[in-house]
């Protein structure tokens, strides 16, 4: 069985069916309403005619009994004209029956002239209806006989509160259908036009709704091929516009990520190849005797430092991988002041080499936080390393702690070269090197990314503070129960 696969085809199929059912229902209701109104109007008109005939029949009976001083022959002629007019105007056949069984009819003479009409009448049914009417019952109904739909009106002829006869009128409903079929055709044509216009409008709307989705599908294929410079226009509904904006934002982000990845590969290739080349060159020089024996210690020291540099790079990559894989935190309560002091002790040599000043703005009491101590030490090492690296000789580094209601703030501030405004939004991106614009080869671009991941895993915040000179980084930690003790 055919099953539409595209959204457009499904929308159109659904629209066709729903609109067809609605228009068909509207047409059906209109047709039945018009038909019923015509039938009721015809039955009412025939009932009025039957009552007129009954009145004439009473006058004729009174005249024949000489109780009414009128012209019996004139009344008979008037009654025949009434019956003929009923046939000519309404295409109806009528008869008058008295309680003795005497019948005055007009349609018998018509049937004699047109024998093909005889099949339209059911004598048994007519007899049953006349018996009901002679018992005082009034009949006005629409029914389907073996010859087709028929209308029947029969009323009693009453005089002095007693029934003296009956008027029976019958006509085929085809004459009524002939009167309202042209109107039904016009309604049908109007319904068809409405259906066509609605379908056309639905097609236009469906096309406008699905075209952006098709464009997105094509753009997604371009993204899959690595073509990130794609943009789609969000024309249509608010939802489509929002989706287009989100898609374009995603494409732009992917473009940035791809460029960052390429930059990282270039950076990491340089960072790996530079120490490897140095190590290889110096070791080869020592082995082949190019480097004099009295200088070998100096170059072996360089080899050692380069190997440490390689080890640091590999360790940072492993740390980032652990953070990405959702490393479990081992949270404990510890004094963040003491943690900062221990990290500073490991950086004394680096501080002295550049003659950097260090000031601490701590409260005298211990400040206890609840966090993974090893991870937080790594964050502090990364921030202090960056401050030392980018602060010129004789510069100043300032570390401050502050206690708030539910958390502690730790700020590492320097008066170094600072961060360019265009680099500020990306400093926490993996592999992004903010210093590449002004300090080549100074790092791997992983330190802040690792720090951000650690703080995020603690469900805390780390961010760059705005200041006129240098760089200030701040992160928060949850206070332990009791806070300052």
Secondary structure as the mmCIF struct_conf table of DSSP 4:
data_model
#
loop_
_struct_conf.conf_type_id
_struct_conf.id
_struct_conf.beg_label_comp_id
_struct_conf.beg_label_asym_id
_struct_conf.beg_label_seq_id
_struct_conf.end_label_comp_id
_struct_conf.end_label_asym_id
_struct_conf.end_label_seq_id
BEND BEND1 UNK A 6 UNK A 6
HELX_RH_AL_P HELX_RH_AL_P1 UNK A 7 UNK A 64
TURN_TY1_P TURN_TY1_P1 UNK A 65 UNK A 66
BEND BEND2 UNK A 67 UNK A 68
BEND BEND3 UNK A 70 UNK A 70
HELX_RH_AL_P HELX_RH_AL_P2 UNK A 72 UNK A 90
STRN STRN1 UNK A 92 UNK A 98
TURN_TY1_P TURN_TY1_P2 UNK A 99 UNK A 100
STRN STRN2 UNK A 103 UNK A 105
BEND BEND4 UNK A 106 UNK A 106
HELX_RH_AL_P HELX_RH_AL_P3 UNK A 107 UNK A 113
HELX_RH_3T_P HELX_RH_3T_P1 UNK A 115 UNK A 120
HELX_RH_AL_P HELX_RH_AL_P4 UNK A 123 UNK A 134
TURN_TY1_P TURN_TY1_P3 UNK A 135 UNK A 136
STRN STRN3 UNK A 139 UNK A 145
TURN_TY1_P TURN_TY1_P4 UNK A 146 UNK A 147
STRN STRN4 UNK A 148 UNK A 159
TURN_TY1_P TURN_TY1_P5 UNK A 160 UNK A 161
STRN STRN5 UNK A 162 UNK A 172
TURN_TY1_P TURN_TY1_P6 UNK A 173 UNK A 173
HELX_RH_AL_P HELX_RH_AL_P5 UNK A 174 UNK A 224
TURN_TY1_P TURN_TY1_P7 UNK A 225 UNK A 226
BEND BEND5 UNK A 236 UNK A 237
HELX_RH_AL_P HELX_RH_AL_P6 UNK A 238 UNK A 287
TURN_TY1_P TURN_TY1_P8 UNK A 288 UNK A 289
BEND BEND6 UNK A 291 UNK A 291
HELX_RH_3T_P HELX_RH_3T_P2 UNK A 293 UNK A 295
HELX_RH_AL_P HELX_RH_AL_P7 UNK A 296 UNK A 324
TURN_TY1_P TURN_TY1_P9 UNK A 325 UNK A 326
HELX_LH_PP_P HELX_LH_PP_P1 UNK A 327 UNK A 329
STRN STRN6 UNK A 331 UNK A 335
HELX_RH_AL_P HELX_RH_AL_P8 UNK A 336 UNK A 346
TURN_TY1_P TURN_TY1_P10 UNK A 347 UNK A 347
HELX_RH_AL_P HELX_RH_AL_P9 UNK A 348 UNK A 353
TURN_TY1_P TURN_TY1_P11 UNK A 354 UNK A 355
STRN STRN7 UNK A 357 UNK A 361
BEND BEND7 UNK A 364 UNK A 365
STRN STRN8 UNK A 367 UNK A 372
HELX_RH_AL_P HELX_RH_AL_P10 UNK A 373 UNK A 390
BEND BEND8 UNK A 391 UNK A 391
HELX_LH_PP_P HELX_LH_PP_P2 UNK A 392 UNK A 392
TURN_TY1_P TURN_TY1_P12 UNK A 393 UNK A 394
STRN STRN9 UNK A 396 UNK A 403
BEND BEND9 UNK A 405 UNK A 406
STRN STRN10 UNK A 407 UNK A 414
BEND BEND10 UNK A 416 UNK A 417
HELX_RH_AL_P HELX_RH_AL_P11 UNK A 421 UNK A 424
TURN_TY1_P TURN_TY1_P13 UNK A 425 UNK A 428
BEND BEND11 UNK A 429 UNK A 429
TURN_TY1_P TURN_TY1_P14 UNK A 430 UNK A 431
HELX_RH_3T_P HELX_RH_3T_P3 UNK A 434 UNK A 437
TURN_TY1_P TURN_TY1_P15 UNK A 438 UNK A 438
BEND BEND12 UNK A 439 UNK A 439
TURN_TY1_P TURN_TY1_P16 UNK A 440 UNK A 441
BEND BEND13 UNK A 442 UNK A 442
BEND BEND14 UNK A 445 UNK A 445
HELX_RH_AL_P HELX_RH_AL_P12 UNK A 447 UNK A 457
TURN_TY1_P TURN_TY1_P17 UNK A 458 UNK A 459
STRN STRN11 UNK A 462 UNK A 465
HELX_LH_PP_P HELX_LH_PP_P3 UNK A 466 UNK A 466
BEND BEND15 UNK A 468 UNK A 470
STRN STRN12 UNK A 472 UNK A 484
#
